[in-house]
Amino acid sequence: MEILYHTLWETVHSFSNIASLGYDVGESGFLYPFLGEEKQQMGDVVDEVARSIRIKAQEDANLRARLAEEASEHIEAARAIHQRLNAGAKLIIFGNGGSATDANDFAIDCVLPPEGYRPVPAISLSMEPANLTAIANDVGIEAVFLRQMEAGGCRKGIVPDGDPRW
């Protein structure tokens, strides 16, 4: 999912904007050097896009490995999540923008894990554009995740912490 996202991002932001380079991309220039103020030849763009995608994919892999190695023992939330999953709960994940892609990727990794790992019940509330846009249009953008939680966030009769909104 991340590779697909980065590929799509690079393609849209590079090739559709190639004719109008010269933007001041500010602090994000290091992420997409071919969109900056210095114009490049079209022949170099394909190689630059491919290189950028490979760099981002490697950075993602490195960050995941480092986090697993250095921080996994220190994350107290992991214990609470594990206990709730053992009791029959599911992970409910969501995010906006790029974080929506991360949420979707994480949910997919949970329900379709790599070989040798067991699946974890999970859903991304960011996955379905029809839900997001219908709720945003009919109720308001501030309710896109809340309404989905109300509709299917917990088992019938189970109210987290006695909160009447659930």
Backbone as CSV, one residue per row, in Angstrom:
resi,resn,N_x,N_y,N_z,CA_x,CA_y,CA_z,C_x,C_y,C_z
1,MET,0.839,-1.181,0.000,0.000,0.000,0.000,0.890,1.252,0.000
2,GLU,1.942,1.241,0.826,2.823,2.412,0.876,3.527,2.643,-0.449
3,ILE,3.999,1.568,-1.071,4.683,1.701,-2.352,3.706,2.242,-3.390
4,LEU,2.484,1.718,-3.399,1.469,2.213,-4.326,1.196,3.690,-4.077
5,TYR,1.051,4.070,-2.808,0.803,5.470,-2.472,1.947,6.360,-2.956
6,HIS,3.184,5.984,-2.653,4.329,6.801,-3.067,4.433,6.871,-4.592
7,THR,4.155,5.757,-5.262,4.205,5.751,-6.718,3.158,6.696,-7.288
8,LEU,1.940,6.601,-6.780,0.874,7.482,-7.251,1.213,8.942,-6.956
9,TRP,1.673,9.220,-5.734,2.025,10.588,-5.342,3.098,11.150,-6.274
10,GLU,4.152,10.389,-6.471,5.248,10.847,-7.322,4.766,11.078,-8.746
11,THR,3.958,10.164,-9.250,3.477,10.274,-10.629,2.621,11.513,-10.813
12,VAL,1.636,11.678,-9.955,0.721,12.823,-10.075,1.473,14.129,-9.898
13,HIS,2.271,14.220,-8.854,2.928,15.482,-8.548,4.125,15.780,-9.438
14,SER,4.622,14.778,-10.102,5.765,15.019,-10.975,5.348,15.221,-12.405
15,PHE,4.686,14.215,-12.963,4.397,14.251,-14.379,3.284,15.226,-14.735
16,SER,2.294,15.392,-13.876,1.232,16.336,-14.213,1.684,17.777,-14.011
17,ASN,2.720,17.999,-13.227,3.211,19.349,-12.981,4.519,19.659,-13.702
18,ILE,5.021,18.719,-14.482,6.336,18.886,-15.082,6.415,20.122,-15.968
19,ALA,5.331,20.451,-16.638,5.357,21.611,-17.527,5.383,22.926,-16.760
20,SER,4.994,22.901,-15.516,4.923,24.148,-14.758,5.839,24.121,-13.539
21,LEU,7.025,23.569,-13.702,8.000,23.584,-12.616,8.375,25.021,-12.285
22,GLY,8.982,25.194,-11.163,9.394,26.520,-10.772,8.671,26.969,-9.517
23,TYR,7.961,26.050,-8.873,7.270,26.377,-7.636,8.269,26.518,-6.499
24,ASP,7.970,27.390,-5.582,8.727,27.457,-4.343,8.108,26.430,-3.407
25,VAL,8.728,25.270,-3.291,8.161,24.196,-2.477,8.625,24.284,-1.032
26,GLY,9.385,25.294,-0.708,9.770,25.552,0.677,10.505,24.393,1.324
27,GLU,10.128,24.115,2.574,10.803,23.090,3.365,10.627,21.680,2.806
28,SER,9.594,21.448,1.990,9.368,20.106,1.466,10.176,19.840,0.198
29,GLY,11.023,20.753,-0.218,11.824,20.583,-1.421,12.696,19.348,-1.408
30,PHE,13.175,18.942,-0.224,14.025,17.760,-0.146,13.242,16.479,-0.470
31,LEU,11.917,16.501,-0.273,11.112,15.328,-0.575,10.892,15.164,-2.074
32,TYR,10.708,16.291,-2.768,10.391,16.270,-4.180,11.241,17.300,-4.904
33,PRO,12.547,17.020,-5.044,13.457,18.004,-5.621,13.111,18.383,-7.056
34,PHE,12.431,17.513,-7.781,12.111,17.790,-9.174,10.912,18.715,-9.315
35,LEU,10.277,19.132,-8.222,9.190,20.101,-8.288,9.662,21.495,-7.907
36,GLY,10.881,21.606,-7.453,11.387,22.879,-6.954,11.610,23.915,-8.032
37,GLU,12.299,24.958,-7.663,12.466,26.098,-8.558,13.410,25.827,-9.714
38,GLU,14.297,24.864,-9.561,15.233,24.573,-10.635,14.598,23.605,-11.629
39,LYS,14.448,24.047,-12.861,13.824,23.203,-13.885,14.774,22.075,-14.292
40,GLN,14.189,20.920,-14.625,14.972,19.770,-15.046,14.514,19.317,-16.422
41,GLN,15.375,18.559,-17.061,15.013,17.975,-18.352,14.055,16.812,-18.117
42,MET,13.128,16.610,-19.033,12.122,15.558,-18.889,12.755,14.184,-18.769
43,GLY,13.838,13.940,-19.478,14.482,12.629,-19.438,14.963,12.236,-18.050
44,ASP,15.337,13.190,-17.240,15.820,12.903,-15.895,14.686,12.653,-14.908
45,VAL,13.491,13.099,-15.211,12.397,13.022,-14.256,12.028,11.580,-13.938
46,VAL,11.963,10.713,-14.943,11.598,9.315,-14.707,12.578,8.678,-13.739
47,ASP,13.866,8.895,-13.969,14.872,8.329,-13.071,14.763,8.926,-11.670
48,GLU,14.517,10.226,-11.570,14.384,10.886,-10.271,13.157,10.384,-9.502
49,VAL,12.058,10.194,-10.208,10.834,9.686,-9.572,11.085,8.271,-9.054
50,ALA,11.667,7.425,-9.874,11.959,6.049,-9.457,12.904,6.041,-8.261
51,ARG,13.920,6.889,-8.289,14.862,6.966,-7.178,14.159,7.438,-5.907
52,SER,13.302,8.430,-6.032,12.580,8.957,-4.884,11.668,7.900,-4.266
53,ILE,10.991,7.132,-5.098,10.116,6.067,-4.597,10.941,5.015,-3.853
54,ARG,12.081,4.623,-4.435,12.934,3.630,-3.775,13.448,4.149,-2.433
55,ILE,13.823,5.414,-2.378,14.322,6.006,-1.132,13.225,5.988,-0.070
56,LYS,12.011,6.389,-0.434,10.908,6.415,0.528,10.567,5.016,1.024
57,ALA,10.568,4.039,0.120,10.280,2.662,0.518,11.341,2.162,1.495
58,GLN,12.599,2.468,1.240,13.676,2.043,2.135,13.582,2.755,3.479
59,GLU,13.248,4.057,3.462,13.076,4.799,4.712,11.942,4.215,5.542
60,ASP,10.840,3.845,4.897,9.733,3.194,5.614,10.199,1.902,6.260
61,ALA,10.889,1.065,5.494,11.372,-0.215,6.017,12.344,-0.005,7.171
62,ASN,13.247,0.962,7.024,14.215,1.237,8.093,13.521,1.720,9.360
63,LEU,12.551,2.607,9.207,11.832,3.132,10.363,11.061,2.034,11.078
64,ARG,10.402,1.165,10.331,9.664,0.067,10.947,10.614,-0.859,11.713
65,ALA,11.729,-1.195,11.112,12.689,-2.080,11.766,13.258,-1.434,13.022
66,ARG,13.603,-0.157,12.929,14.154,0.544,14.093,13.136,0.633,15.222
67,LEU,11.905,0.953,14.878,10.863,1.035,15.896,10.658,-0.319,16.564
68,ALA,10.592,-1.378,15.770,10.405,-2.716,16.328,11.555,-3.088,17.249
69,GLU,12.757,-2.705,16.868,13.937,-3.062,17.654,14.082,-2.216,18.915
70,GLU,13.868,-0.916,18.808,14.174,-0.004,19.911,13.007,0.302,20.841
71,ALA,11.799,0.342,20.303,10.710,0.900,21.099,9.612,-0.085,21.487
72,SER,9.598,-1.256,20.914,8.463,-2.146,21.143,8.272,-2.495,22.615
73,GLU,9.350,-2.631,23.373,9.222,-2.967,24.792,8.696,-1.796,25.617
74,HIS,8.806,-0.596,25.089,8.461,0.595,25.854,7.074,1.152,25.546
75,ILE,6.377,0.510,24.675,5.066,1.019,24.304,4.012,0.335,25.171
76,GLU,3.541,1.042,26.181,2.562,0.481,27.111,1.226,0.208,26.443
77,ALA,0.892,0.987,25.440,-0.389,0.789,24.763,-0.472,-0.598,24.136
78,ALA,0.657,-1.154,23.740,0.657,-2.471,23.109,0.067,-3.526,24.043
79,ARG,0.347,-3.433,25.312,-0.194,-4.396,26.277,-1.722,-4.280,26.344
80,ALA,-2.230,-3.061,26.399,-3.679,-2.847,26.469,-4.352,-3.345,25.189
81,ILE,-3.738,-3.069,24.046,-4.291,-3.538,22.776,-4.326,-5.062,22.744
82,HIS,-3.241,-5.678,23.166,-3.151,-7.145,23.180,-4.252,-7.742,24.052
83,GLN,-4.458,-7.182,25.236,-5.501,-7.682,26.142,-6.881,-7.571,25.503
84,ARG,-7.144,-6.450,24.870,-8.463,-6.254,24.260,-8.670,-7.163,23.049
85,LEU,-7.622,-7.355,22.259,-7.733,-8.273,21.122,-8.002,-9.693,21.605
86,ASN,-7.342,-10.097,22.682,-7.584,-11.431,23.245,-9.006,-11.574,23.768
87,ALA,-9.640,-10.457,24.119,-11.018,-10.478,24.612,-12.031,-10.374,23.467
88,GLY,-11.559,-10.345,22.214,-12.463,-10.331,21.074,-12.638,-8.985,20.395
89,ALA,-11.857,-7.995,20.776,-11.977,-6.673,20.157,-11.286,-6.655,18.790
90,LYS,-11.454,-5.551,18.086,-10.757,-5.344,16.818,-10.096,-3.970,16.861
91,LEU,-9.060,-3.821,16.063,-8.408,-2.523,15.935,-9.225,-1.656,14.997
92,ILE,-9.459,-0.420,15.385,-10.146,0.540,14.533,-9.156,1.659,14.281
93,ILE,-8.786,1.828,13.030,-7.684,2.706,12.653,-8.209,3.748,11.674
94,PHE,-7.701,4.973,11.761,-8.113,5.999,10.805,-7.093,7.116,10.770
95,GLY,-7.174,7.945,9.746,-6.288,9.093,9.609,-6.734,9.956,8.450
96,ASN,-6.193,11.153,8.396,-6.485,12.105,7.321,-5.269,12.218,6.401
97,GLY,-5.520,12.441,5.119,-4.429,12.652,4.172,-3.508,11.452,4.097
98,GLY,-2.211,11.709,4.196,-1.226,10.629,4.155,-1.408,9.647,5.289
99,SER,-1.901,10.117,6.423,-2.154,9.225,7.554,-3.297,8.261,7.254
100,ALA,-4.204,8.634,6.368,-5.258,7.707,5.942,-4.633,6.525,5.201
101,THR,-3.646,6.812,4.364,-2.938,5.743,3.665,-2.236,4.835,4.654
102,ASP,-1.604,5.432,5.661,-0.944,4.632,6.694,-1.956,3.767,7.444
103,ALA,-3.120,4.343,7.766,-4.165,3.585,8.469,-4.639,2.416,7.614
104,ASN,-4.869,2.674,6.335,-5.313,1.617,5.435,-4.267,0.520,5.325
105,ASP,-3.013,0.909,5.185,-1.921,-0.053,5.071,-1.812,-0.896,6.337
106,PHE,-1.920,-0.257,7.498,-1.823,-0.979,8.760,-2.974,-1.974,8.899
107,ALA,-4.195,-1.550,8.562,-5.347,-2.450,8.657,-5.170,-3.656,7.731
108,ILE,-4.696,-3.411,6.514,-4.471,-4.512,5.578,-3.395,-5.452,6.105
109,ASP,-2.313,-4.892,6.662,-1.258,-5.728,7.248,-1.806,-6.582,8.390
110,CYS,-2.774,-6.047,9.128,-3.359,-6.799,10.245,-4.210,-7.962,9.751
111,VAL,-5.104,-7.712,8.817,-6.033,-8.765,8.397,-5.421,-9.724,7.377
112,LEU,-4.412,-9.268,6.639,-3.697,-10.122,5.690,-2.200,-10.049,5.984
113,PRO,-1.784,-10.629,7.115,-0.381,-10.488,7.523,0.561,-11.306,6.643
114,PRO,1.849,-10.984,6.725,2.837,-11.791,5.996,2.795,-13.244,6.484
115,GLU,3.285,-14.126,5.661,3.309,-15.542,6.015,4.025,-15.743,7.347
116,GLY,3.443,-16.563,8.175,4.030,-16.862,9.480,3.448,-16.045,10.623
117,TYR,2.638,-15.050,10.305,2.008,-14.222,11.328,0.510,-14.489,11.319
118,ARG,-0.112,-14.369,12.487,-1.562,-14.588,12.543,-2.292,-13.275,12.293
119,PRO,-3.467,-13.363,11.681,-4.253,-12.150,11.427,-4.742,-11.514,12.721
120,VAL,-4.931,-10.226,12.679,-5.474,-9.455,13.791,-6.720,-8.746,13.269
121,PRO,-7.848,-8.874,13.961,-9.053,-8.186,13.492,-8.836,-6.667,13.470
122,ALA,-9.074,-6.047,12.319,-8.849,-4.607,12.183,-9.697,-4.055,11.051
123,ILE,-9.970,-2.764,11.142,-10.677,-2.046,10.091,-10.128,-0.624,10.046
124,SER,-10.021,-0.084,8.843,-9.640,1.315,8.693,-10.873,2.114,8.327
125,LEU,-11.173,3.108,9.128,-12.303,3.984,8.833,-11.980,4.938,7.685
126,SER,-10.742,4.949,7.242,-10.318,5.802,6.126,-10.379,5.074,4.791
127,MET,-10.747,3.800,4.796,-10.633,2.959,3.603,-11.683,3.258,2.535
128,GLU,-12.884,3.580,2.945,-13.995,3.644,1.993,-14.380,5.077,1.651
129,PRO,-14.019,5.550,0.466,-14.333,6.927,0.090,-15.832,7.227,0.086
130,ALA,-16.662,6.237,-0.239,-18.104,6.483,-0.254,-18.606,6.844,1.145
131,ASN,-18.131,6.127,2.160,-18.520,6.455,3.538,-18.043,7.848,3.923
132,LEU,-16.778,8.116,3.654,-16.196,9.399,4.054,-16.911,10.575,3.402
133,THR,-17.133,10.474,2.097,-17.737,11.605,1.400,-19.223,11.742,1.710
134,ALA,-19.924,10.625,1.903,-21.349,10.709,2.243,-21.538,11.348,3.612
135,ILE,-20.760,10.932,4.591,-20.879,11.508,5.931,-20.464,12.971,5.918
136,ALA,-19.367,13.288,5.234,-18.916,14.681,5.152,-19.984,15.556,4.507
137,ASN,-20.612,15.049,3.465,-21.631,15.810,2.758,-22.924,15.931,3.566
138,ASP,-23.384,14.833,4.150,-24.683,14.805,4.817,-24.658,15.313,6.251
139,VAL,-23.544,15.095,6.953,-23.468,15.448,8.371,-22.430,16.542,8.616
140,GLY,-21.260,16.368,8.068,-20.173,17.320,8.259,-18.858,16.600,8.375
141,ILE,-17.811,17.257,7.934,-16.486,16.645,7.923,-16.034,16.224,9.318
142,GLU,-16.476,16.954,10.338,-16.050,16.637,11.705,-16.614,15.309,12.193
143,ALA,-17.571,14.729,11.479,-18.221,13.500,11.937,-17.848,12.263,11.127
144,VAL,-16.902,12.361,10.182,-16.646,11.228,9.294,-16.190,9.974,10.040
145,PHE,-15.441,10.125,11.105,-14.996,8.951,11.853,-15.964,8.614,12.978
146,LEU,-16.513,9.621,13.622,-17.454,9.396,14.714,-18.660,8.593,14.242
147,ARG,-19.249,8.962,13.118,-20.438,8.247,12.629,-20.120,6.794,12.302
148,GLN,-18.943,6.543,11.768,-18.560,5.159,11.481,-18.367,4.379,12.779
149,MET,-17.821,5.032,13.792,-17.658,4.380,15.094,-19.023,4.072,15.698
150,GLU,-19.945,5.013,15.593,-21.287,4.794,16.128,-21.971,3.616,15.433
151,ALA,-21.738,3.493,14.129,-22.409,2.458,13.345,-21.825,1.071,13.556
152,GLY,-20.539,0.971,13.804,-19.955,-0.372,13.881,-18.716,-0.485,14.717
153,GLY,-18.517,0.456,15.612,-17.278,0.474,16.379,-17.210,-0.495,17.529
154,CYS,-18.335,-1.020,17.977,-18.274,-1.956,19.091,-19.433,-2.932,19.008
155,ARG,-19.301,-4.010,19.770,-20.364,-5.013,19.793,-21.597,-4.436,20.471
156,LYS,-22.735,-4.849,20.036,-24.003,-4.382,20.589,-24.036,-4.662,22.093
157,GLY,-24.377,-3.648,22.837,-24.495,-3.796,24.278,-23.215,-3.530,25.047
158,ILE,-22.099,-3.412,24.341,-20.825,-3.130,24.997,-20.546,-1.644,24.838
159,VAL,-20.474,-0.933,25.928,-20.257,0.509,25.883,-18.923,0.813,26.551
160,PRO,-17.919,1.278,25.772,-16.608,1.578,26.357,-16.709,2.634,27.450
161,ASP,-16.204,2.321,28.611,-16.116,3.250,29.732,-17.453,3.915,30.054
162,GLY,-18.565,3.294,29.733,-19.871,3.835,30.048,-20.249,5.073,29.247
163,ASP,-19.535,5.375,28.185,-19.785,6.573,27.387,-21.091,6.405,26.611
164,PRO,-22.099,7.242,26.871,-23.393,7.085,26.201,-23.351,7.365,24.701
165,ARG,-22.313,8.026,24.195,-22.218,8.284,22.756,-22.013,7.010,21.971
166,TRP,-21.532,5.957,22.596,-21.249,4.693,21.904,-22.484,3.846,21.967
